[in-house]
Amino acid sequence: MARHRDLIALCLQGSYSECMTVKLTIRNVSPAVRDQLAARASRQGKSIQEDLPQERERLAPHPTLEEVSDRIRQREALAATELAVDDVLNARDADRR
């Protein structure tokens, strides 16, 4: 009851996304994938309809593999800067003066 009251309060404060759920239909799932999902859910004592929303909530905050790859490429590009030994030594010596 308290959770319900809190959600109503959030809706009244304008946090609409906190109190509304969206139905999602996934099409073109192969029978093999569907069977794997059903088996995994069954091992946890759940149906696919119970398991997938929890899995979606667990995965949503994490970056995709493509996003991680992009970040790695960006960091590699920044790290690829080459400094001459003399430049490093001169910068070090300048700090000591």
NORCORNOR-V281396 format. One record per backbone hydrogen bond with DSSP energy under -0.5 kcal/mol. NH is the residue of the N-H (numbers start at 1). CO is the residue of the C=O. E is the energy in kcal/mol with one decimal. If there is no record, write none. Layout:
# NORCORNOR-V281396
[[NH:CO:E] [NH:CO:E]]
This chain:
# NORCORNOR-V281396
[[5:1:-2.3] [6:2:-2.5] [7:3:-2.3] [8:4:-2.2] [9:5:-2.2] [10:6:-2.3] [11:7:-2.4] [12:8:-2.2] [13:9:-1.5] [14:11:-1.3] [15:10:-2.6] [16:14:-1.7] [18:15:-1.3] [19:15:-0.6] [19:16:-1.2] [20:16:-0.9] [27:25:-0.6] [30:28:-0.5] [34:30:-2.6] [35:31:-2.5] [36:32:-2.1] [37:33:-2.7] [38:34:-2.5] [39:35:-2.5] [40:36:-2.4] [41:37:-2.5] [42:38:-2.5] [43:39:-2.3] [44:40:-0.9] [44:41:-0.7] [45:42:-1.9] [46:41:-2.9] [51:47:-2.5] [52:48:-2.8] [53:49:-0.5] [54:50:-0.8] [55:51:-2.3] [56:52:-2.9] [57:53:-2.1] [58:54:-1.7] [59:55:-2.2] [60:56:-2.4] [61:57:-0.6] [62:59:-1.7] [68:64:-2.2] [69:65:-2.6] [70:66:-2.4] [71:67:-2.1] [72:68:-2.4] [73:69:-2.6] [74:70:-2.3] [75:71:-2.4] [76:72:-2.7] [77:73:-2.2] [78:74:-1.9] [79:75:-2.6] [80:76:-1.2] [81:78:-1.0] [88:84:-2.0] [89:85:-2.6] [90:86:-2.6] [91:87:-2.2] [92:88:-2.4] [93:89:-2.7] [94:90:-2.3] [95:91:-1.5] [96:92:-0.9] [97:93:-0.6] [97:94:-0.8]]
